[in-house]
Amino acid sequence: MADTFSPEKRSWLMGRVHAENTQPEIAVRRIIHALGYRFRLHRRDLPGVPDIVFPGRRKVIFVHGCFWHQHPCKRGHRIPTSHQDYWIPKLARNVDRDRKNRRRLRTMGWKTLVIWECQIRAFRVDRLGERISAFLESE
């Protein structure tokens, strides 16, 4: 199946994809802030540059896009139909890099929580807030 967009339109769309300050990430930050927690963003000195960092608690939250990090949901299982020789290895590298970064953080004494894009859309705000609070208050 061919791409439904022209190469120019696809290039423009892909150029709009950002790694930081995405809509799902901002939604999670609003929930955390409303719960009264304070945090730092995108600490480049930590493996994987976590989206949200709680230095005093030694905890981090990653907000992952389902497609880019290959979540096993409907949205995450989509594989582009064109240029699969590029996309399949690239997405596999993303998953492998995520696993290695979480492992490195654990060995450094940090605890991690991954929140998936589909969970932000599917959960009620209070349920997601409860999950985040439980993570932050746990030992």
MODELLER restraints for C-alpha pairs under 7 A, 6 or more apart:
rsr = mdl.restraints
at = mdl.atoms
rsr.add(forms.Gaussian(group=physical.xy_distance, feature=features.Distance(at['CA:1:A'], at['CA:81:A']), mean=5.85, stdev=0.5))
rsr.add(forms.Gaussian(group=physical.xy_distance, feature=features.Distance(at['CA:2:A'], at['CA:81:A']), mean=6.63, stdev=0.5))
rsr.add(forms.Gaussian(group=physical.xy_distance, feature=features.Distance(at['CA:2:A'], at['CA:82:A']), mean=6.33, stdev=0.5))
rsr.add(forms.Gaussian(group=physical.xy_distance, feature=features.Distance(at['CA:3:A'], at['CA:82:A']), mean=6.50, stdev=0.5))
rsr.add(forms.Gaussian(group=physical.xy_distance, feature=features.Distance(at['CA:24:A'], at['CA:117:A']), mean=6.01, stdev=0.5))
rsr.add(forms.Gaussian(group=physical.xy_distance, feature=features.Distance(at['CA:24:A'], at['CA:120:A']), mean=6.77, stdev=0.5))
rsr.add(forms.Gaussian(group=physical.xy_distance, feature=features.Distance(at['CA:25:A'], at['CA:63:A']), mean=5.69, stdev=0.5))
rsr.add(forms.Gaussian(group=physical.xy_distance, feature=features.Distance(at['CA:31:A'], at['CA:129:A']), mean=6.21, stdev=0.5))
rsr.add(forms.Gaussian(group=physical.xy_distance, feature=features.Distance(at['CA:39:A'], at['CA:52:A']), mean=6.44, stdev=0.5))
rsr.add(forms.Gaussian(group=physical.xy_distance, feature=features.Distance(at['CA:39:A'], at['CA:53:A']), mean=5.54, stdev=0.5))
rsr.add(forms.Gaussian(group=physical.xy_distance, feature=features.Distance(at['CA:39:A'], at['CA:54:A']), mean=5.04, stdev=0.5))
rsr.add(forms.Gaussian(group=physical.xy_distance, feature=features.Distance(at['CA:40:A'], at['CA:52:A']), mean=5.93, stdev=0.5))
rsr.add(forms.Gaussian(group=physical.xy_distance, feature=features.Distance(at['CA:40:A'], at['CA:53:A']), mean=4.99, stdev=0.5))
rsr.add(forms.Gaussian(group=physical.xy_distance, feature=features.Distance(at['CA:40:A'], at['CA:54:A']), mean=6.40, stdev=0.5))
rsr.add(forms.Gaussian(group=physical.xy_distance, feature=features.Distance(at['CA:41:A'], at['CA:51:A']), mean=5.64, stdev=0.5))
rsr.add(forms.Gaussian(group=physical.xy_distance, feature=features.Distance(at['CA:41:A'], at['CA:52:A']), mean=4.90, stdev=0.5))
rsr.add(forms.Gaussian(group=physical.xy_distance, feature=features.Distance(at['CA:41:A'], at['CA:53:A']), mean=5.95, stdev=0.5))
rsr.add(forms.Gaussian(group=physical.xy_distance, feature=features.Distance(at['CA:42:A'], at['CA:49:A']), mean=5.20, stdev=0.5))
rsr.add(forms.Gaussian(group=physical.xy_distance, feature=features.Distance(at['CA:42:A'], at['CA:50:A']), mean=5.31, stdev=0.5))
rsr.add(forms.Gaussian(group=physical.xy_distance, feature=features.Distance(at['CA:42:A'], at['CA:51:A']), mean=4.88, stdev=0.5))
rsr.add(forms.Gaussian(group=physical.xy_distance, feature=features.Distance(at['CA:42:A'], at['CA:52:A']), mean=6.32, stdev=0.5))
rsr.add(forms.Gaussian(group=physical.xy_distance, feature=features.Distance(at['CA:43:A'], at['CA:49:A']), mean=5.34, stdev=0.5))
rsr.add(forms.Gaussian(group=physical.xy_distance, feature=features.Distance(at['CA:43:A'], at['CA:50:A']), mean=6.31, stdev=0.5))
rsr.add(forms.Gaussian(group=physical.xy_distance, feature=features.Distance(at['CA:47:A'], at['CA:101:A']), mean=5.22, stdev=0.5))
rsr.add(forms.Gaussian(group=physical.xy_distance, feature=features.Distance(at['CA:47:A'], at['CA:104:A']), mean=6.69, stdev=0.5))
rsr.add(forms.Gaussian(group=physical.xy_distance, feature=features.Distance(at['CA:47:A'], at['CA:105:A']), mean=6.40, stdev=0.5))
rsr.add(forms.Gaussian(group=physical.xy_distance, feature=features.Distance(at['CA:48:A'], at['CA:101:A']), mean=5.35, stdev=0.5))
rsr.add(forms.Gaussian(group=physical.xy_distance, feature=features.Distance(at['CA:50:A'], at['CA:60:A']), mean=6.19, stdev=0.5))
rsr.add(forms.Gaussian(group=physical.xy_distance, feature=features.Distance(at['CA:50:A'], at['CA:61:A']), mean=6.27, stdev=0.5))
rsr.add(forms.Gaussian(group=physical.xy_distance, feature=features.Distance(at['CA:50:A'], at['CA:62:A']), mean=5.48, stdev=0.5))
rsr.add(forms.Gaussian(group=physical.xy_distance, feature=features.Distance(at['CA:51:A'], at['CA:61:A']), mean=6.11, stdev=0.5))
rsr.add(forms.Gaussian(group=physical.xy_distance, feature=features.Distance(at['CA:51:A'], at['CA:62:A']), mean=5.22, stdev=0.5))
rsr.add(forms.Gaussian(group=physical.xy_distance, feature=features.Distance(at['CA:51:A'], at['CA:63:A']), mean=6.45, stdev=0.5))
rsr.add(forms.Gaussian(group=physical.xy_distance, feature=features.Distance(at['CA:52:A'], at['CA:60:A']), mean=5.67, stdev=0.5))
rsr.add(forms.Gaussian(group=physical.xy_distance, feature=features.Distance(at['CA:52:A'], at['CA:61:A']), mean=5.08, stdev=0.5))
rsr.add(forms.Gaussian(group=physical.xy_distance, feature=features.Distance(at['CA:52:A'], at['CA:62:A']), mean=6.65, stdev=0.5))
rsr.add(forms.Gaussian(group=physical.xy_distance, feature=features.Distance(at['CA:53:A'], at['CA:59:A']), mean=6.21, stdev=0.5))
rsr.add(forms.Gaussian(group=physical.xy_distance, feature=features.Distance(at['CA:53:A'], at['CA:60:A']), mean=4.50, stdev=0.5))
rsr.add(forms.Gaussian(group=physical.xy_distance, feature=features.Distance(at['CA:53:A'], at['CA:61:A']), mean=6.48, stdev=0.5))
rsr.add(forms.Gaussian(group=physical.xy_distance, feature=features.Distance(at['CA:54:A'], at['CA:60:A']), mean=6.01, stdev=0.5))
rsr.add(forms.Gaussian(group=physical.xy_distance, feature=features.Distance(at['CA:58:A'], at['CA:110:A']), mean=4.93, stdev=0.5))
rsr.add(forms.Gaussian(group=physical.xy_distance, feature=features.Distance(at['CA:58:A'], at['CA:111:A']), mean=6.51, stdev=0.5))
rsr.add(forms.Gaussian(group=physical.xy_distance, feature=features.Distance(at['CA:59:A'], at['CA:110:A']), mean=5.34, stdev=0.5))
rsr.add(forms.Gaussian(group=physical.xy_distance, feature=features.Distance(at['CA:59:A'], at['CA:111:A']), mean=4.71, stdev=0.5))
rsr.add(forms.Gaussian(group=physical.xy_distance, feature=features.Distance(at['CA:59:A'], at['CA:112:A']), mean=5.83, stdev=0.5))
rsr.add(forms.Gaussian(group=physical.xy_distance, feature=features.Distance(at['CA:60:A'], at['CA:111:A']), mean=6.33, stdev=0.5))
rsr.add(forms.Gaussian(group=physical.xy_distance, feature=features.Distance(at['CA:60:A'], at['CA:112:A']), mean=4.99, stdev=0.5))
rsr.add(forms.Gaussian(group=physical.xy_distance, feature=features.Distance(at['CA:60:A'], at['CA:113:A']), mean=6.42, stdev=0.5))
rsr.add(forms.Gaussian(group=physical.xy_distance, feature=features.Distance(at['CA:61:A'], at['CA:112:A']), mean=5.77, stdev=0.5))
rsr.add(forms.Gaussian(group=physical.xy_distance, feature=features.Distance(at['CA:61:A'], at['CA:113:A']), mean=4.80, stdev=0.5))
rsr.add(forms.Gaussian(group=physical.xy_distance, feature=features.Distance(at['CA:61:A'], at['CA:114:A']), mean=5.80, stdev=0.5))
rsr.add(forms.Gaussian(group=physical.xy_distance, feature=features.Distance(at['CA:62:A'], at['CA:113:A']), mean=6.25, stdev=0.5))
rsr.add(forms.Gaussian(group=physical.xy_distance, feature=features.Distance(at['CA:62:A'], at['CA:114:A']), mean=4.80, stdev=0.5))
rsr.add(forms.Gaussian(group=physical.xy_distance, feature=features.Distance(at['CA:62:A'], at['CA:115:A']), mean=6.18, stdev=0.5))
rsr.add(forms.Gaussian(group=physical.xy_distance, feature=features.Distance(at['CA:63:A'], at['CA:114:A']), mean=5.97, stdev=0.5))
rsr.add(forms.Gaussian(group=physical.xy_distance, feature=features.Distance(at['CA:63:A'], at['CA:115:A']), mean=4.89, stdev=0.5))
rsr.add(forms.Gaussian(group=physical.xy_distance, feature=features.Distance(at['CA:63:A'], at['CA:116:A']), mean=5.87, stdev=0.5))
rsr.add(forms.Gaussian(group=physical.xy_distance, feature=features.Distance(at['CA:63:A'], at['CA:117:A']), mean=6.92, stdev=0.5))
rsr.add(forms.Gaussian(group=physical.xy_distance, feature=features.Distance(at['CA:64:A'], at['CA:114:A']), mean=6.89, stdev=0.5))
rsr.add(forms.Gaussian(group=physical.xy_distance, feature=features.Distance(at['CA:64:A'], at['CA:115:A']), mean=6.23, stdev=0.5))
rsr.add(forms.Gaussian(group=physical.xy_distance, feature=features.Distance(at['CA:64:A'], at['CA:116:A']), mean=4.97, stdev=0.5))
rsr.add(forms.Gaussian(group=physical.xy_distance, feature=features.Distance(at['CA:64:A'], at['CA:117:A']), mean=5.99, stdev=0.5))
rsr.add(forms.Gaussian(group=physical.xy_distance, feature=features.Distance(at['CA:65:A'], at['CA:116:A']), mean=6.10, stdev=0.5))
rsr.add(forms.Gaussian(group=physical.xy_distance, feature=features.Distance(at['CA:65:A'], at['CA:117:A']), mean=5.06, stdev=0.5))
rsr.add(forms.Gaussian(group=physical.xy_distance, feature=features.Distance(at['CA:66:A'], at['CA:75:A']), mean=6.14, stdev=0.5))
rsr.add(forms.Gaussian(group=physical.xy_distance, feature=features.Distance(at['CA:66:A'], at['CA:76:A']), mean=4.42, stdev=0.5))
rsr.add(forms.Gaussian(group=physical.xy_distance, feature=features.Distance(at['CA:66:A'], at['CA:116:A']), mean=6.17, stdev=0.5))
rsr.add(forms.Gaussian(group=physical.xy_distance, feature=features.Distance(at['CA:66:A'], at['CA:117:A']), mean=5.80, stdev=0.5))
rsr.add(forms.Gaussian(group=physical.xy_distance, feature=features.Distance(at['CA:66:A'], at['CA:118:A']), mean=6.79, stdev=0.5))
rsr.add(forms.Gaussian(group=physical.xy_distance, feature=features.Distance(at['CA:67:A'], at['CA:75:A']), mean=6.12, stdev=0.5))
rsr.add(forms.Gaussian(group=physical.xy_distance, feature=features.Distance(at['CA:67:A'], at['CA:76:A']), mean=4.15, stdev=0.5))
rsr.add(forms.Gaussian(group=physical.xy_distance, feature=features.Distance(at['CA:67:A'], at['CA:77:A']), mean=6.95, stdev=0.5))
rsr.add(forms.Gaussian(group=physical.xy_distance, feature=features.Distance(at['CA:67:A'], at['CA:78:A']), mean=6.86, stdev=0.5))
rsr.add(forms.Gaussian(group=physical.xy_distance, feature=features.Distance(at['CA:68:A'], at['CA:91:A']), mean=6.38, stdev=0.5))
rsr.add(forms.Gaussian(group=physical.xy_distance, feature=features.Distance(at['CA:69:A'], at['CA:91:A']), mean=6.72, stdev=0.5))
rsr.add(forms.Gaussian(group=physical.xy_distance, feature=features.Distance(at['CA:69:A'], at['CA:94:A']), mean=5.97, stdev=0.5))
rsr.add(forms.Gaussian(group=physical.xy_distance, feature=features.Distance(at['CA:69:A'], at['CA:95:A']), mean=5.62, stdev=0.5))
rsr.add(forms.Gaussian(group=physical.xy_distance, feature=features.Distance(at['CA:70:A'], at['CA:76:A']), mean=4.74, stdev=0.5))
rsr.add(forms.Gaussian(group=physical.xy_distance, feature=features.Distance(at['CA:70:A'], at['CA:77:A']), mean=6.31, stdev=0.5))
rsr.add(forms.Gaussian(group=physical.xy_distance, feature=features.Distance(at['CA:70:A'], at['CA:91:A']), mean=6.89, stdev=0.5))
rsr.add(forms.Gaussian(group=physical.xy_distance, feature=features.Distance(at['CA:70:A'], at['CA:95:A']), mean=6.80, stdev=0.5))
rsr.add(forms.Gaussian(group=physical.xy_distance, feature=features.Distance(at['CA:71:A'], at['CA:77:A']), mean=6.91, stdev=0.5))
rsr.add(forms.Gaussian(group=physical.xy_distance, feature=features.Distance(at['CA:80:A'], at['CA:87:A']), mean=6.95, stdev=0.5))
rsr.add(forms.Gaussian(group=physical.xy_distance, feature=features.Distance(at['CA:102:A'], at['CA:112:A']), mean=6.84, stdev=0.5))
